[in-house]
Amino acid sequence: MAGFDIGKIDEVIHGRLRLGIMAYLAEAEVADFNELKTVLDATQGNLSIHLRKLQEAGYVKIEKSFLGLKPLTRARLTAAGRKAFAAYLEAMAKLVARA
């Protein structure tokens, strides 16, 4: 596949669970931790690790608060995250179109 740049595939996003997080947040705007856990069929620990990776990359913002006495963790895409996700989708579309 001459002309295809594999470097355009963002490895931070490319993992199955991280891609699911990005896709869900792109549509939902914001989601709480338990919502993501349910929708993505993820364990608490696994979801935490992948959210942290996305946060460290600057793609996701994590907000922690309380709802009454219960902790509430919410995630949303940052502007950089939206841009990176759009670039990822474009790179994947080009790959699929070439196949």
C-alpha positions as CSV (number, residue, x, y, z in Angstrom):
1,M,0.0,0.0,0.0
2,A,2.4,2.6,-1.3
3,G,1.4,6.1,-0.1
4,F,-0.3,5.1,3.1
5,D,1.4,6.5,6.2
6,I,0.9,4.1,9.2
7,G,2.2,6.8,11.4
8,K,-1.1,8.6,11.1
9,I,-2.8,5.9,13.1
10,D,-2.8,7.3,16.6
11,E,-1.8,4.5,18.9
12,V,-3.3,6.2,22.0
13,I,-6.8,6.0,20.3
14,H,-6.3,2.7,18.4
15,G,-6.8,0.3,21.3
16,R,-10.3,-1.2,21.4
17,L,-11.5,0.2,24.7
18,R,-9.9,3.7,24.1
19,L,-11.5,3.8,20.7
20,G,-14.8,3.0,22.3
21,I,-14.4,5.7,24.9
22,M,-13.5,8.3,22.2
23,A,-16.4,7.3,20.0
24,Y,-18.9,7.3,22.8
25,L,-17.7,10.7,24.1
26,A,-17.7,12.2,20.6
27,E,-21.5,11.6,20.5
28,A,-22.5,11.9,24.2
29,E,-20.3,15.0,25.0
30,V,-20.0,13.9,28.6
31,A,-20.5,10.5,30.4
32,D,-20.1,9.4,33.9
33,F,-17.8,6.5,34.8
34,N,-20.5,3.9,35.4
35,E,-22.2,4.8,32.1
36,L,-19.0,4.2,30.2
37,K,-18.3,1.0,32.2
38,T,-21.7,-0.4,31.2
39,V,-21.8,0.8,27.6
40,L,-18.2,-0.5,26.9
41,D,-18.6,-3.7,29.0
42,A,-15.4,-2.8,30.9
43,T,-14.2,-3.6,34.3
44,Q,-13.6,-0.7,36.7
45,G,-9.9,-1.1,36.7
46,N,-9.5,-1.5,33.0
47,L,-11.7,1.6,32.3
48,S,-9.7,3.6,34.8
49,I,-6.4,2.7,33.1
50,H,-7.6,3.6,29.6
51,L,-9.2,6.9,30.7
52,R,-6.0,7.8,32.4
53,K,-4.0,7.2,29.2
54,L,-6.4,9.3,27.2
55,Q,-6.2,12.0,29.9
56,E,-2.4,12.0,29.9
57,A,-2.5,12.4,26.1
58,G,-4.8,15.5,26.6
59,Y,-7.7,13.9,24.8
60,V,-10.1,13.5,27.7
61,K,-10.8,15.7,30.7
62,I,-11.8,13.9,33.9
63,E,-14.0,15.8,36.4
64,K,-14.5,14.4,39.9
65,S,-17.2,15.6,42.2
66,F,-19.9,14.3,44.6
67,L,-23.5,13.7,44.0
68,G,-24.8,13.8,47.6
69,L,-22.3,11.6,49.4
70,K,-21.4,9.4,46.4
71,P,-18.3,10.2,44.3
72,L,-19.1,11.1,40.6
73,T,-16.4,10.8,37.9
74,R,-17.3,12.3,34.5
75,A,-15.3,12.3,31.3
76,R,-15.5,14.5,28.2
77,L,-13.4,15.0,25.1
78,T,-11.1,18.0,25.0
79,A,-10.7,20.1,21.9
80,A,-7.4,18.3,21.3
81,G,-9.3,15.0,21.7
82,R,-11.9,15.9,19.1
83,K,-9.2,16.9,16.7
84,A,-7.2,13.7,17.3
85,F,-10.3,11.6,16.9
86,A,-11.2,13.3,13.6
87,A,-7.7,12.7,12.4
88,Y,-7.8,9.1,13.5
89,L,-11.1,8.5,11.6
90,E,-9.7,10.2,8.5
91,A,-6.6,8.0,8.6
92,M,-8.7,4.8,9.1
93,A,-11.1,5.9,6.2
94,K,-8.1,6.3,3.9
95,L,-6.8,2.8,4.9
96,V,-10.2,1.2,4.3
97,A,-10.6,3.0,1.0
98,R,-7.3,1.6,-0.2
99,A,-8.0,-2.0,0.8
